[in-house]
Every structure is written in C-alpha cells, then in structure tokens.
Amino acid sequence: MLKLQSALEYLTTYGWAILIIAIVLVTLFELGLFTPKPNTQCIIEAGFSCSGYTLNSQGVLEFTLNQQTSNPVNITGIACYENGTLLTGQAPYNPPSNEVFMPVGTSTAFYVQCYSGANNKFSGDLGSYFHGSIAIYYTDAITHLTELAEGSLIIPVTSTQQILTSGNPSNQNTFEIKLTDITSQAVSSGFQQKIVIDPSSYAKYGLNANLSNLEFTTGEYGSGSPIYSWIESGASNTATSSVIWLSLPTGITANGGTQTIYMNFFSNNNPVLSGYTGYAPQLYCSSKCYQSSYAQFDTGTKVFTDYWNFAGTSTPNGWTTSTSGLINDGLSLSNGNWAQTSSTSYGINSNQIIDFYANTPYVTACNWYGFGYYTVATANGLIWGDDACTGSHSILPLVTGPNALPYSGEALNGGLPSLGNYLLSVYWGANGKNEYYYNYQAYASESNTLSLPGVTTGLGGTWYDANAITINYLRVRQYPPDGQMPSVDIVGLLG
C-alpha cells in the first residue's frame, strides 16, 4: 500500500513536468530540429561553377556564374527547376540583350526564377530547401556550337525580400533620351544618329572609366533591343565631351516626329564584349583605355552604311592599291601611291555623306592629290587635298578632273587652320552642290558649273607628297534630312 501511495505521489509531483517535456520534444521534432540539414551546393559541369548563391521565398535565385571553359561563350539562357523537369532556359535578366558574352576566366551575376514544375514557380518558407537542378544554355563563341551544361542545386530559402527580375534589377542606371525630327523629311530606319554627351557628368551614375558599360536600348532599364553604337571620341568618364553614333532601329516621322531610346550604365555587364558598343579604331592604349590594340572593339561596320578601318596589314575586301605595304593599322599614302574602292558606284548622291579621319601633313610637291570621292582612272573627284604649287600649307577642299583641273574656288583656298588629326567630310549633292566639313564645322560650300565626266566615282585617293597622309577610317553614312540631325533631349534618369 505504501509503494502504491509513493508511486501516486511521484506521478502527481513530476507528471506535469514529464508531459511538458514530451510536448516540447514533439514540437522540436515537428520543426525539423532533429532532421539533418542537407549540404548546400551548386555544382555545374563543363567548366562552369557558381558562387554567392542565395534563394528568396519567391523562388528567385541570385548567383554568380564563373566561366572556365576553353573558349569564350555566349550565355543564351538559364533554367532552375526541380522534379527532373528540364525547362527551356530563361533569357538572362541582365544585360538588355538575350545573351551574355563571357570570355574565359570571367564571372557574371544573374537572377533566375526557380520552378517546382513546368508552370509552377517555386516558393518556400524561410529555412526550407530547394532540391533541384540548374541548366546553362550557351553558344561557343569560337565553334558556334550550341551547348548545355547541367548541374545540381541544393539551397535554403534565406530571404523574403523580393528581387526584381524585370524592370530595373538594381544593377544599372538608365537615362531616357528623346529624338525629334524637326524637318519636313522623315528619318529612315538604320539612320546614323549622332549624340554628344558629357561623360564626366555621368560618372556618379555608374558610367565607368572607359565607357565600356554603356549601352543604348529601345526599352527601359535595358529591356527591348540593344542599339549598335560607336564611340568616336571622349572614351573616358573624365572627358567633358564624347561623340557617339547610333544605328537607329526604326525611323522617325517628319514634322516633329519623335523616338524614345534609353542610355544604360550597367554594373555587372560589359556591352563592349557583347558586341553592341564599340570604339573608333585609334582609341586604344596600354592602360586605362578599354581597347588595348588598334580596332580591337570597333563596331563601325554595324553602325555605318559602309565602313573601313584598315586594320592589320591586308588590303580590305573591295579595295585596290598601287602597291603593297600601304596598310598597317591605317592607310598611309605618299610618293604617288594610291588606294581606292573597286566599286565606282559612289559619287553624286544627295542621301549620303562621307567622313574620314586622318592626319593633315604640310604638303610641298607641285601636284594635286587628296582623299575622298576619287577614281584613279579618270582623276575625277571631290577631295580634301592640295595643289601645293602656291607653297607649303595644310590641305584644303578640291574638285579634280581631267579638264584643266584641279580646281579650287576662291572660297575653298587657305587650308585647314592648323596641322593635326581631323575628321574631314565631303557631301556631293545633286546639281553639283558640294559641301566640305572639318570636325563637323562647315568649311566651304559651292555649286560649281564644272562638268565632271560621269557622275559616279570610287572612294579613296592618291598622294604625291613625301609627307604621308594616314587615314584611320573612312565611313559612308546617311545625310541628315534637310541637312539637320534630329535633336537630342536627354530627358533624365529613370526612377
């Protein structure tokens, strides 16, 4: 009897404590505290690896992809999925194009939505785990073969903070730009639009030292389509003026029509490596410049109607020269040598203008020579050159031909104001209207009555002086409607 009484007293005294302990143990078991946590991992095959990976409760994966394959690649899509359902890769959220160029040894940050099924976005509570796979769709930049690299992904949900996977993913600043055609003539698709910016004023918004993170697009925050651009000058964020040319993807209607484009500064993407932003060939140096060699990232052929940078030592396709050795990262002419396009279908054309960037040496020989619209066989042309019988001076505009020419009207004499490197332009409009520009400043304009045999010529020139002229690039672009470039209004930073 005493033993039974002692047992009842023990249960009465300690029973509630035992019950409470049991309830706590069950609760802890339900919370998973006694379940071993899986090892977090992100493992990808075929020369890729990932680092810095996190997952939020909406299933958005943020990670850095490291590229260590044998060749540069273009990332065309990324997929994150579980349950063994291989999904089509989502176009990368950054940059604005639907692919990311990654040289060997580089890393790029990405955001990607993870899925638990074909149409079901993954979601989970803090501490829950995603067990699935990751797929990298890419194209080898050398072999152009399409490849797929798959891997395994085990990662916990560590944040409830929403990550923007459309709009601005907080990796760029974007400025809206409004273009307006104030003339009575429409701007056609593919028109070469000149834009002048002050890079030094955008450095605080993330424009980097050599402008390599600058890209223009048709949509906000790098959305829409990328626009090919070509930086002519001022390729530094300390420069106060930079001339940039764009190839507009669509036209602009006349009499006040507008087009809106966007200027983006990316923090984790390089549009130069993606091939949409480029530089004039001579904008290179061993440090600070993004180009380390002549014409390394030149997009001129993507922007202009016709374009030649004379890179390397080979004669470009469609050109002939008087002798070998005239081309060596630029075209140099002297001592009677010449170079010209094989085609002579240029000449009088009110819809185009030619520009070439060259040094301007003093000339001394008593002969005519120059560069611009020119055909060797007929000696016809409108050129920047000289007939230096009047003495040593810098080059000036000339009209050349076989009938007691060269010819230079009184308004054309005098030469450039000083020696140096100049962008020289020639416009050969209808009815013999000629216009000459240097560094976009009007030098001379005339409507001469000379009748050149035929109305077509090639592009190029001849140079008799011992002081060589060196041309870095020659381009053909559309002449602005009524001679007026559409106005450019940088509206402001998108919020």
C-alpha positions, 0 to 999 in steps of 0.5 A: 500500500505504501509503494502504491501511495509513493508511486501516486505521489511521484506521478502527481509531483513530476507528471506535469513536468514529464508531459511538458517535456514530451510536448516540447520534444514533439514540437522540436521534432515537428520543426525539423530540429532533429532532421539533418540539414542537407549540404548546400551546393551548386555544382555545374559541369563543363567548366562552369561553377557558381558562387554567392548563391542565395534563394528568396521565398519567391523562388528567385535565385541570385548567383554568380556564374564563373566561366572556365571553359576553353573558349569564350561563350555566349550565355543564351539562357538559364533554367532552375527547376526541380522534379527532373523537369528540364525547362527551356532556359530563361533569357538572362535578366541582365544585360538588355540583350538575350545573351551574355558574352563571357570570355574565359576566366570571367564571372557574371551575376544573374537572377533566375526564377526557380520552378517546382514544375513546368508552370509552377514557380517555386516558393518556400518558407524561410529555412526550407530547401530547394532540391533541384537542378540548374541548366546553362544554355550557351553558344561557343563563341569560337565553334558556334556550337550550341551547348548545355551544361547541367548541374545540381542545386541544393539551397535554403530559402534565406530571404523574403525580400523580393528581387526584381527580375524585370524592370530595373534589377538594381544593377544599372542606371538608365537615362531616357533620351528623346529624338525629334525630327524637326524637318519636313523629311522623315528619318529612315530606319538604320539612320546614323544618329549622332549624340554628344554627351558629357561623360564626366557628368555621368560618372556618379551614375555608374558610367565607368572609366572607359565607357565600356558599360554603356549601352543604348536600348529601345526599352527601359532599364535595358529591356527591348533591343540593344542599339549598335553604337560607336564611340568616336571620341571622349572614351573616358568618364573624365572627358567633358565631351564624347561623340557617339553614333547610333544605328537607329532601329526604326525611323522617325516621322517628319514634322516633329516626329519623335523616338524614345531610346534609353542610355544604360550604365550597367554594373555587372555587364560589359556591352563592349564584349557583347558586341553592341558598343564599340570604339573608333579604331585609334582609341586604344592604349596600354592602360586605362583605355578599354581597347588595348590594340588598334580596332580591337572593339570597333563596331563601325561596320554595324553602325555605318552604311559602309565602313573601313578601318584598315586594320592589320596589314591586308588590303580590305575586301573591295579595295585596290592599291598601287602597291603593297605595304600601304596598310598597317593599322591605317592607310598611309599614302605618299610618293604617288601611291594610291588606294581606292574602292573597286566599286565606282558606284559612289559619287553624286548622291544627295542621301549620303555623306562621307567622313574620314579621319586622318592626319593633315601633313604640310604638303610641298610637291607641285601636284594635286592629290587628296582623299575622298570621292576619287577614281584613279582612272579618270582623276575625277573627284571631290577631295580634301587635298592640295595643289601645293604649287602656291607653297607649303600649307595644310590641305584644303577642299578640291574638285579634280578632273581631267579638264584643266583641273584641279580646281579650287574656288576662291572660297575653298583656298587657305587650308585647314587652320592648323596641322593635326588629326581631323575628321574631314567630310565631303557631301556631293549633292545633286546639281553639283552642290558640294559641301566640305566639313572639318570636325563637323564645322562647315568649311566651304560650300559651292555649286560649281558649273564644272562638268565632271565626266560621269557622275559616279566615282570610287572612294579613296585617293592618291598622294604625291607628297613625301609627307604621308597622309594616314587615314584611320577610317573612312565611313559612308553614312546617311545625310541628315534630312534637310541637312539637320540631325534630329535633336537630342533631349536627354530627358533624365534618369529613370526612377 
